[in-house]
């Protein structure tokens, strides 16, 4: 059972890292490149963040 929890924790960490990197990249694009590109990127980052949170809730992982 421990390996299943470790696998879920590793997947959650990967999803969270991806969401954070997408959020930071979108914020940089918002400021540097173009506000429209940044807003579209932030919407994508928000979806990835929601996916991460939903995964943690589904598998009973604490924040």
C-alpha positions, 0 to 999 in steps of 0.5 A, a space after each residue: 500500500 505504501 508504494 501506491 501512496 508514494 506513486 500518487 504523491 509523486 504524480 501530485 508533485 509533478 502536476 503541481 510543479 507543472 501548474 506552478 511553472 505554467 503560472 510563472 511563465 504566463 505571468 512573465 508572458 503577461 508582462 513581457 510579451 503581450 497581455 492577451 498571450 499572458 491571459 490565455 496562458 493564465 487560463 491554461 495554468 488555472 486549469 492545470 492548478 485545478 487538475 492538481 487540486 482535484 487529483 489530490 482531493 480524489 486520492 485523499 492527499 493533504 495539502 
